[in-house]
């Protein structure tokens, strides 16, 4: 199982390195979408600081959905998905590896780029630290839920829209707790409760989403 996990992870990272434009598209979308808000809302520092957490989380969710739609589609098109599902190793290892690979390619660059967003919106050091910690806990949730949605909509003609409709309600608690943590930190209050809830959501999603995704892939390929 460990060898299967590492092999799929290495394969996905190698493919992402060969398709650099596709891999960078979520990050470019994230930065461009966020940079447009100060132009539309106005340069008032207090207003920008108040709306910054929600904007960052919504843009992170949309950037994740932009890339997760093709998480299994290419493997289905070339037949490699069926081969991986028919392998003697459990499909759970393959799904976990693909989710981790997606987070490394999409979620991690968003976290790295977030300090620039903090400077753009004038966030304090405490608020920026809370935003980064929240994204560290929350972006894996988005990748795991996105993989589940991609598996459920695999092969459907209007799968992209259906994927968003499936994932958005499931990801809403992560957005609420992540943005709430930054608001509490900015107000000088403890955000530990929000981080605990985000951690609990991450554990629950990590335990429940991969088996459900593997089952959905088997149904979609039958």
Secondary structure, DSSP 4 states (H G I P E B T S, - for coil): -HHHHHHHHHHHHHHHHH-HHHHHHHHHHHHHHHHHHHHHH-S-HHHHHHHHHHHHHHHHHHHHHHHHTTTTHHHHHHTHHHHHHHSSS-HHHHHHHHHHHHIIIIIHHHHHHHHHHHHHHT--HHHHHHHHHHHHHHHHHHHHHHHHHHHHTTT-TTHHHHHHHHHHHHHHHHHHHHHHHHHHHHTT---HHHHHHHHHHHHHHHHHHHHHHHHHHHHHH-
